[in-house]
Amino acid sequence: MSTATGERGEQVPPAATQHPATWARERLGTLKELLEKPLATYYLILGCSMLLLALGLMMVLSASSIEALQELGDPFYWFVKQSMSAAVALPLMWLCTRLPYRFFRWMGYPLMALSIIALVLVLFVGASELGAQRWIYIGPFTVQPSEPAKLGLALWGADLLARRARKGRIEWRQLLIPLLPGVAILAILVMLGSDLGTTLVLFLIFLALLWTVGAPVKLFGGILSLAVLAAVIMITVEPYRVARMGAFLDPWADAQGAGYQAVQGQIAMGSGGWFGLGLGNSRQKWDWLPHGESDFIFAILGEELGLMGTLLVVALFGLLGYAGLRVAARVDDAFVRLVSVAIVAWIVGQAIVNMGAVLGVLPITGIPLPLVSYGGSALLPTLAALSMLLSFAKREPGAREALAARGPGPAVRALSWLGLGGMTRGRGRR
C-alpha cells in the first residue's frame, strides 16, 4: 500500500487520507470479524459482568460511606458487606461455568420449591421496611427470597417448555398448566409482601418465555390485561403507592413529601453534567438522597461520573443483553434458548426499570440496579444467572475447539504448580 506525501514532503499514513465513510466501513468490518470469533460472546458476557460489578463496588463505597459513618461509625461497613457477597459469588460463578449442562435443567425444580417456601415464610417472620415485607433476618445477614425466585422461575419455566417442545413447536394451550399456575403462585406471594417491583420482573421473565416459544398475540394481550389490573389493585389498596404515582406524575408538586426521593434523584443527575463532579464528590449522599447505595445508586453515579458514566452503564447493559440473545440464537438447544432469553429479560429489564425510575420516566418501584446496587441477596442469583450464560456460550459453534486450543486455564496451572497436576489430568480422562 502506498503512502501519501504532505505539503513539506513528509509521509502521511494511509488512514489519514481515507474518506471517513471508508474508514468507518473498515472499522465495522474489523468489529464484525471480532464478533465472529468463537469465544466473542463468552468474553462479552464476562467483560460486561465484571466491569459492572467493579463499578458497583466502587459506587457502593462512595454512596454509602457518609450514612455508614453517621449510623455505624464505619464508612466502609456496607462496602465490606458487598465485597464479602462478591467474594462468595465469584467462586460460585466460576463453579457454575463448569457444571454439567443437565445440572441447570434439574436445579430449577428444587429452587422453585424453595423459593415458594421462603416466600410463604417471609409473610410470617419477615421484616417489613418501607411498606414492603421482603426480608428475613438471619443474625447479621438479611435474605430476600424474591431474588432467587427470579432464577428459579427462569430455570423451571425454561425446562418445562423445552421438554414439551422437543418434537417441535408447542401449542400455546400447553403453557397454561403448570407454568401459569406456578407464575401466579410466585406473583401472589410476592404481591402479598407488597413488592410490586419484583412482581413486574417475574412477569417480564414469564412474557419472555412466552415470546420465545411463539405464543399468540391474544395470549399476550390477556396476560398483560391481568397484569395491569393486578398492578392497579396493588396501587389503589396501598396509600403510599398512590402517593408514589402522584409523585411520579408531578414530583415537584410535593418536593418535600412523596416526591422527595424523585426530586433529589433528578437534582443529582442534573448536577453531574458531562463528566460529573468526580468520584466521591457527590453532594446528594450527604443526607439528601434516600437509599443512594441501593435503589438510587444510578443517581449518585450520574452525579459523580456525569453523562459519560451513565452512558457507559447503559452501554454495558446493552452489550450484556446482546450477548445473551446471541447465545440464544447460536446454540441449537431449546432449553438454552429459553433460559437465555429469560435471563436477559430479567437483568436488562430490571436495569431499565431502575434507571427509568431514577430518570423520572417510570414510577419508583424499589428494585435495585443489577450488579451495581448494594445487596447480596440480589447479587448472588444475578451472578449465578450470568455464569450460566457463560457456560452456554461455550456451546456455541467452534467455542469448545477454541477453548481446547487455548490450553489449560489458570486454575489447572495453579494445581500443577502445587504438584496436583496429575489429579486434574486424571479427572480429564474419566
C-alpha positions as CSV (number, residue, x, y, z in Angstrom):
1,M,0.0,0.0,0.0
2,S,1.4,3.4,-1.0
3,T,1.8,6.3,1.4
4,A,0.6,9.9,0.7
5,T,3.0,12.8,0.9
6,G,2.2,16.0,2.8
7,E,3.0,19.6,1.8
8,R,6.5,19.5,3.2
9,G,7.3,16.1,1.8
10,E,6.7,14.1,5.0
11,Q,4.9,10.8,4.7
12,V,1.2,10.6,5.8
13,P,-0.3,7.3,7.0
14,P,-2.8,5.9,4.5
15,A,-5.6,6.1,7.1
16,A,-5.2,9.9,7.2
17,T,-6.1,10.2,3.5
18,Q,-9.1,7.9,3.6
19,H,-12.6,9.1,3.3
20,P,-14.5,9.0,6.6
21,A,-17.1,6.6,5.2
22,T,-14.4,4.2,4.0
23,W,-12.6,4.3,7.4
24,A,-15.9,3.6,9.2
25,R,-16.7,0.6,6.9
26,E,-13.2,-0.8,7.6
27,R,-13.7,-0.4,11.4
28,L,-17.1,-2.0,11.2
29,G,-15.6,-4.9,9.2
30,T,-13.0,-5.3,11.9
31,L,-15.6,-5.3,14.6
32,K,-17.7,-7.9,12.7
33,E,-14.6,-10.1,12.4
34,L,-14.1,-9.9,16.1
35,L,-17.7,-10.8,16.8
36,E,-17.5,-13.8,14.5
37,K,-14.7,-15.4,16.7
38,P,-16.0,-18.5,18.6
39,L,-15.5,-17.0,22.1
40,A,-16.6,-13.5,21.4
41,T,-19.9,-14.0,23.3
42,Y,-18.1,-15.6,26.2
43,Y,-15.8,-12.6,26.6
44,L,-18.6,-10.1,26.1
45,I,-20.6,-11.6,29.0
46,L,-17.6,-12.0,31.2
47,G,-16.2,-8.5,30.5
48,C,-19.5,-6.6,30.9
49,S,-20.4,-8.5,34.1
50,M,-17.0,-7.8,35.7
51,L,-17.0,-4.2,34.7
52,L,-20.5,-3.6,36.1
53,L,-19.5,-5.5,39.3
54,A,-16.3,-3.4,39.8
55,L,-18.2,-0.2,39.1
56,G,-20.9,-1.3,41.5
57,L,-18.4,-1.9,44.4
58,M,-16.8,1.5,43.7
59,M,-20.2,3.3,43.7
60,V,-21.5,1.4,46.8
61,L,-18.4,2.6,48.7
62,S,-18.9,6.2,47.6
63,A,-22.7,6.3,48.0
64,S,-22.9,4.6,51.4
65,S,-19.8,6.0,53.2
66,I,-21.4,9.1,54.8
67,E,-24.5,7.3,56.0
68,A,-22.5,4.3,57.3
69,L,-20.1,6.7,59.2
70,Q,-23.1,8.5,60.8
71,E,-25.1,5.4,61.7
72,L,-22.3,2.8,62.4
73,G,-19.1,4.8,62.8
74,D,-17.5,2.9,59.9
75,P,-17.6,4.4,56.4
76,F,-16.6,1.0,54.9
77,Y,-19.4,-1.1,56.6
78,W,-21.7,-1.6,53.6
79,F,-18.8,-1.7,51.1
80,V,-17.2,-4.5,53.1
81,K,-20.5,-6.4,53.2
82,Q,-21.0,-6.0,49.5
83,S,-17.4,-7.1,48.9
84,M,-18.0,-10.2,51.0
85,S,-21.0,-11.0,48.9
86,A,-18.9,-10.6,45.7
87,A,-16.1,-12.8,47.3
88,V,-18.7,-15.6,47.8
89,A,-20.3,-15.0,44.4
90,L,-17.2,-15.1,42.2
91,P,-16.1,-18.6,43.1
92,L,-19.7,-19.7,42.8
93,M,-19.8,-18.1,39.4
94,W,-16.5,-19.9,38.4
95,L,-18.0,-23.2,39.6
96,C,-21.3,-22.8,37.7
97,T,-19.4,-22.3,34.4
98,R,-18.0,-25.8,34.9
99,L,-21.1,-27.6,36.0
100,P,-22.7,-30.1,33.6
101,Y,-25.5,-28.9,31.4
102,R,-28.1,-31.2,32.9
103,F,-27.5,-29.7,36.4
104,F,-29.1,-26.4,35.3
105,R,-32.2,-28.2,34.0
106,W,-32.6,-30.2,37.2
107,M,-31.8,-27.2,39.5
108,G,-34.9,-25.2,38.5
109,Y,-37.3,-27.5,40.3
110,P,-35.8,-27.5,43.9
111,L,-35.0,-23.8,43.5
112,M,-38.6,-23.1,42.6
113,A,-39.9,-25.1,45.5
114,L,-37.5,-23.5,48.0
115,S,-38.5,-20.0,46.7
116,I,-42.2,-20.7,47.3
117,I,-41.5,-22.0,50.8
118,A,-39.3,-19.0,51.6
119,L,-41.9,-16.5,50.2
120,V,-44.5,-18.1,52.4
121,L,-42.1,-17.9,55.4
122,V,-41.4,-14.3,54.8
123,L,-45.1,-13.4,55.2
124,F,-45.0,-14.7,58.8
125,V,-41.5,-14.0,60.1
126,G,-40.2,-11.5,57.6
127,A,-39.3,-7.9,58.4
128,S,-41.3,-5.0,56.8
129,E,-39.5,-1.9,55.6
130,L,-40.8,1.0,53.5
131,G,-44.2,-0.7,53.2
132,A,-42.8,-4.0,51.8
133,Q,-42.3,-7.3,53.6
134,R,-39.4,-8.8,51.8
135,W,-36.6,-9.7,54.2
136,I,-35.8,-12.5,56.6
137,Y,-33.1,-11.6,59.2
138,I,-30.6,-14.4,60.0
139,G,-28.2,-12.9,62.6
140,P,-26.3,-10.0,60.9
141,F,-27.4,-11.1,57.4
142,T,-30.6,-10.5,55.5
143,V,-32.2,-12.7,52.9
144,Q,-34.6,-11.6,50.3
145,P,-36.4,-14.7,48.9
146,S,-37.9,-13.0,45.9
147,E,-34.4,-12.6,44.4
148,P,-33.6,-16.4,43.9
149,A,-37.3,-16.8,42.9
150,K,-36.4,-15.0,39.6
151,L,-33.7,-17.5,38.9
152,G,-35.9,-20.4,39.9
153,L,-38.7,-19.2,37.6
154,A,-36.3,-18.8,34.6
155,L,-34.8,-22.3,35.0
156,W,-38.1,-24.1,35.9
157,G,-40.1,-22.4,33.2
158,A,-37.4,-22.9,30.5
159,D,-37.0,-26.7,31.3
160,L,-40.8,-27.2,31.4
161,L,-41.3,-25.6,28.0
162,A,-38.2,-27.2,26.5
163,R,-39.4,-30.7,27.4
164,R,-42.7,-30.0,25.6
165,A,-41.0,-28.5,22.6
166,R,-38.8,-31.5,21.8
167,K,-40.9,-32.6,18.9
168,G,-41.5,-29.2,17.5
169,R,-43.4,-26.0,18.3
170,I,-45.7,-26.5,21.2
171,E,-49.3,-25.4,21.4
172,W,-50.0,-22.4,23.5
173,R,-52.7,-24.2,25.5
174,Q,-49.9,-26.4,26.9
175,L,-48.5,-23.3,28.6
176,L,-51.4,-22.9,30.9
177,I,-50.7,-26.0,33.1
178,P,-48.5,-25.9,35.1
179,L,-46.5,-22.8,34.0
180,L,-49.2,-20.2,34.5
181,P,-50.2,-21.5,38.0
182,G,-46.6,-21.6,39.0
183,V,-46.1,-18.0,37.9
184,A,-49.3,-17.0,39.6
185,I,-48.3,-18.5,42.9
186,L,-45.0,-16.7,42.9
187,A,-46.6,-13.4,41.9
188,I,-49.3,-13.6,44.5
189,L,-46.8,-14.4,47.3
190,V,-44.6,-11.5,46.2
191,M,-47.6,-9.2,46.0
192,L,-48.7,-10.2,49.4
193,G,-45.4,-9.0,50.6
194,S,-46.2,-5.6,48.9
195,D,-43.3,-6.0,46.4
196,L,-44.6,-4.6,43.2
197,G,-41.2,-4.2,41.5
198,T,-40.3,-7.8,41.8
199,T,-43.7,-8.9,40.6
200,L,-43.1,-6.8,37.5
201,V,-39.8,-8.6,36.9
202,L,-41.4,-12.0,37.3
203,F,-43.9,-11.1,34.7
204,L,-41.1,-10.0,32.4
205,I,-39.5,-13.4,32.7
206,F,-42.8,-15.1,32.1
207,L,-43.5,-13.0,29.0
208,A,-40.0,-13.6,27.7
209,L,-40.6,-17.4,27.9
210,L,-43.9,-17.0,26.1
211,W,-42.4,-14.8,23.4
212,T,-39.6,-17.3,22.8
213,V,-41.9,-20.3,22.2
214,G,-44.1,-18.2,19.9
215,A,-47.2,-17.7,22.0
216,P,-50.1,-15.9,20.1
217,V,-50.7,-12.1,20.5
218,K,-54.1,-12.7,22.0
219,L,-52.5,-14.6,24.9
220,F,-50.0,-11.8,25.5
221,G,-52.9,-9.3,25.5
222,G,-54.9,-11.4,28.1
223,I,-51.9,-11.8,30.4
224,L,-50.9,-8.1,30.1
225,S,-54.5,-7.1,30.9
226,L,-54.5,-9.3,34.0
227,A,-51.1,-7.8,35.0
228,V,-52.3,-4.2,34.6
229,L,-55.4,-5.0,36.6
230,A,-53.3,-6.6,39.4
231,A,-51.0,-3.5,39.3
232,V,-53.9,-1.1,39.6
233,I,-55.4,-3.0,42.5
234,M,-52.0,-3.1,44.3
235,I,-51.5,0.6,43.8
236,T,-55.0,1.6,45.0
237,V,-55.0,-0.6,48.2
238,E,-51.8,1.0,49.5
239,P,-51.8,4.7,50.3
240,Y,-48.0,5.0,49.9
241,R,-48.3,3.6,46.3
242,V,-51.0,6.1,45.5
243,A,-48.6,8.8,46.7
244,R,-45.8,7.4,44.6
245,M,-48.0,7.5,41.5
246,G,-48.8,11.2,42.2
247,A,-45.1,11.9,42.8
248,F,-44.3,10.2,39.5
249,L,-46.8,12.3,37.6
250,D,-45.6,15.6,39.2
251,P,-42.8,15.1,41.8
252,W,-42.2,18.8,42.2
253,A,-45.8,19.3,43.5
254,D,-44.8,17.7,46.7
255,A,-41.0,18.0,46.7
256,Q,-40.7,17.8,50.5
257,G,-43.1,14.8,50.8
258,A,-44.0,12.0,48.4
259,G,-41.9,13.4,45.6
260,Y,-38.8,14.0,47.7
261,Q,-36.7,11.0,46.5
262,A,-37.6,11.5,42.9
263,V,-36.7,15.2,43.1
264,Q,-33.4,14.6,44.8
265,G,-32.6,11.9,42.3
266,Q,-33.2,14.4,39.4
267,I,-31.1,17.0,41.2
268,A,-28.3,14.5,41.5
269,M,-28.5,13.5,37.8
270,G,-28.7,17.2,36.7
271,S,-25.7,18.2,38.8
272,G,-23.3,15.8,37.1
273,G,-23.0,17.5,33.7
274,W,-20.9,15.8,31.1
275,F,-18.2,14.3,33.2
276,G,-19.5,14.5,36.8
277,L,-18.3,16.1,40.0
278,G,-15.7,13.4,40.4
279,L,-15.7,10.1,42.2
280,G,-16.6,10.5,45.8
281,N,-17.7,14.2,45.4
282,S,-21.4,13.6,45.5
283,R,-23.4,16.2,47.4
284,Q,-26.7,14.3,47.5
285,K,-25.2,11.4,49.5
286,W,-24.9,13.9,52.5
287,D,-28.3,13.0,53.8
288,W,-30.2,14.4,50.8
289,L,-31.0,11.3,48.6
290,P,-32.5,8.4,50.4
291,H,-31.2,4.9,49.5
292,G,-28.4,6.2,47.4
293,E,-26.5,3.0,47.7
294,S,-29.3,0.7,46.6
295,D,-32.4,1.8,44.6
296,F,-31.0,5.2,43.6
297,I,-27.3,4.4,43.1
298,F,-27.7,5.3,39.4
299,A,-28.4,8.9,40.5
300,I,-25.2,9.0,42.6
301,L,-23.3,7.5,39.6
302,G,-24.7,10.2,37.3
303,E,-23.7,13.0,39.8
304,E,-20.2,11.7,40.3
305,L,-19.4,10.4,36.8
306,G,-21.7,12.5,34.7
307,L,-23.5,11.7,31.5
308,M,-20.5,9.7,30.2
309,G,-20.7,7.5,33.3
310,T,-24.4,6.8,32.8
311,L,-24.0,6.1,29.1
312,L,-21.2,3.6,30.0
313,V,-23.6,1.8,32.3
314,V,-26.3,1.8,29.7
315,A,-23.9,0.5,27.0
316,L,-22.7,-2.3,29.3
317,F,-26.2,-3.5,30.0
318,G,-27.0,-3.2,26.2
319,L,-23.9,-5.3,25.4
320,L,-24.9,-7.8,28.1
321,G,-28.4,-8.1,26.6
322,Y,-27.0,-8.5,23.1
323,A,-24.6,-11.2,24.2
324,G,-27.4,-13.1,26.0
325,L,-29.6,-13.0,22.9
326,R,-26.6,-14.1,20.8
327,V,-26.3,-17.2,22.9
328,A,-30.0,-17.9,22.4
329,A,-29.6,-17.5,18.6
330,R,-26.4,-19.5,18.1
331,V,-26.9,-22.5,20.4
332,D,-29.1,-25.2,19.0
333,D,-30.9,-26.2,22.1
334,A,-34.5,-25.3,23.2
335,F,-33.6,-25.1,27.0
336,V,-30.6,-22.8,26.4
337,R,-32.6,-20.6,24.1
338,L,-35.5,-20.2,26.6
339,V,-33.4,-19.7,29.7
340,S,-31.0,-17.2,27.9
341,V,-33.9,-15.0,26.8
342,A,-35.5,-15.2,30.3
343,I,-32.2,-14.1,31.9
344,V,-31.8,-11.2,29.5
345,A,-35.4,-10.1,30.2
346,W,-34.8,-10.3,33.9
347,I,-31.4,-8.5,34.2
348,V,-31.8,-5.9,31.4
349,G,-35.5,-5.4,32.1
350,Q,-34.8,-4.8,35.7
351,A,-32.0,-2.3,34.8
352,I,-34.3,-0.4,32.5
353,V,-37.0,-0.2,35.2
354,N,-34.4,1.0,37.8
355,M,-32.8,3.6,35.6
356,G,-36.2,4.8,34.3
357,A,-37.4,5.4,37.8
358,V,-34.3,7.4,38.6
359,L,-34.7,9.5,35.4
360,G,-38.4,10.0,36.2
361,V,-39.8,8.3,33.1
362,L,-41.1,5.3,35.2
363,P,-42.6,5.1,38.6
364,I,-40.4,4.2,41.6
365,T,-40.7,0.5,42.3
366,G,-37.8,-0.1,44.7
367,I,-35.9,-2.7,42.7
368,P,-32.1,-2.5,42.6
369,L,-29.8,-1.9,39.6
370,P,-28.4,-5.4,38.9
371,L,-24.7,-5.9,39.8
372,V,-24.4,-2.2,40.8
373,S,-26.7,-1.6,43.7
374,Y,-26.0,-2.8,47.2
375,G,-27.5,-6.1,48.2
376,G,-26.0,-9.6,48.5
377,S,-29.4,-11.3,48.0
378,A,-29.7,-9.8,44.6
379,L,-26.0,-10.1,43.6
380,L,-25.7,-13.9,44.2
381,P,-28.6,-15.0,41.9
382,T,-27.6,-12.4,39.3
383,L,-24.0,-13.7,39.0
384,A,-25.3,-17.3,39.1
385,A,-27.5,-16.5,36.1
386,L,-24.7,-14.8,34.2
387,S,-22.4,-17.8,34.9
388,M,-25.0,-20.0,33.2
389,L,-24.8,-17.7,30.2
390,L,-21.0,-18.1,30.2
391,S,-21.5,-21.9,30.4
392,F,-24.0,-21.8,27.5
393,A,-21.6,-19.6,25.4
394,K,-19.1,-22.5,25.5
395,R,-21.7,-24.5,23.5
396,E,-21.6,-22.1,20.5
397,P,-20.2,-23.4,17.3
398,G,-16.4,-23.6,17.5
399,A,-16.2,-22.5,21.1
400,R,-15.1,-25.9,22.5
401,E,-12.4,-26.2,19.9
402,A,-11.1,-22.6,20.7
403,L,-11.1,-23.4,24.5
404,A,-9.2,-26.6,23.9
405,A,-6.6,-24.8,21.7
406,R,-6.2,-22.2,24.4
407,G,-4.7,-24.8,26.8
408,P,-5.2,-25.3,30.5
409,G,-6.7,-22.5,32.5
410,P,-5.1,-20.6,35.5
411,A,-6.8,-23.0,38.0
412,V,-5.3,-26.1,36.4
413,R,-1.9,-24.4,36.1
414,A,-2.0,-23.4,39.8
415,L,-2.8,-27.0,40.7
416,S,0.2,-28.2,38.7
417,W,2.4,-25.8,40.5
418,L,1.2,-27.4,43.8
419,G,2.1,-30.8,42.5
420,L,-1.5,-31.8,41.8
421,G,-1.4,-31.7,38.1
422,G,-1.8,-35.5,37.9
423,M,-5.1,-35.2,39.7
424,T,-6.5,-32.8,37.2
425,R,-5.2,-34.9,34.2
426,G,-6.8,-38.0,35.7
427,R,-10.1,-36.2,36.1
428,G,-10.0,-35.2,32.5
429,R,-9.6,-38.8,31.3
430,R,-12.7,-40.0,33.2
